[in-house]
Amino acid sequence: MRKLLVLALMALAGCVTPRTQTPIAVYDFGLQRLATASSAETSGNRRLKASLFVADTAAPAWLDSTGIHYRLAYHDLAQSHAYANNRWAATPAILLTQRIRSRIAEINDDAVVSAADGARADYMLRLELEEFTQVFDTTDQSRAVIKIRASLIESGTRLPLAQRSFSIEQAAPAANAQGAVRALTEASDKLIGNLIVWLIKELPEKNKNSGIARTISDEYQ
């Protein structure tokens, strides 16, 4: 009887022993080792010469999380999924905003500011993220898909100068979360390069005597 009681207690202890949880892998866009070179190439060595307020990128509710999202085109493209044990260090919108500000600052002879800076800016760049996912065409083939809409606005008049939608795809090297991260990071840098080319074309040079610059607190709050 005593042996049976001991065995029962051991079995019960085994049932309540917590299972080892799979660690969650956290990713960001990594170091910008190619940012300077790619900016120079895509812009043709031209530079921006106007202060620019880069607003925080807006995103739909389903993208407002740190999940790494994917879609199964061969099953139901309208349904979005997220990897269970992998996530971004911040939301895609935040990661993109930081990357865009950094890249633009590299080629801008004037200031690139955010709302937290409380600085003056002649123009405002608004960004709306529409898609940031890994799309599986088959079970072992996937691609990154990013869609974003950009609006360039003059601060003084609040009038839009230009607006454009950007879309880019990048084949993923692997059909998993790691492949998604790499493809989405590379696609983001290519999209930012295209955005910079567009800004150089559309953004007028700063007219220091125009008097249109206002503080961020006055214009954007």
Secondary structure as UniProt FT lines:
FT   HELIX           2..16
FT   STRAND          25..27
FT   TURN            33..34
FT   HELIX           35..43
FT   TURN            44..45
FT   STRAND          52..54
FT   HELIX           61..63
FT   STRAND          67..72
FT   TURN            73..75
FT   STRAND          76..88
FT   HELIX           92..107
FT   STRAND          112..113
FT   HELIX           115..117
FT   STRAND          120..121
FT   STRAND          123..138
FT   TURN            139..140
FT   STRAND          141..154
FT   TURN            155..157
FT   STRAND          160..171
FT   HELIX           177..202
FT   TURN            208..209
FT   STRAND          214..215
FT   HELIX           216..220
//
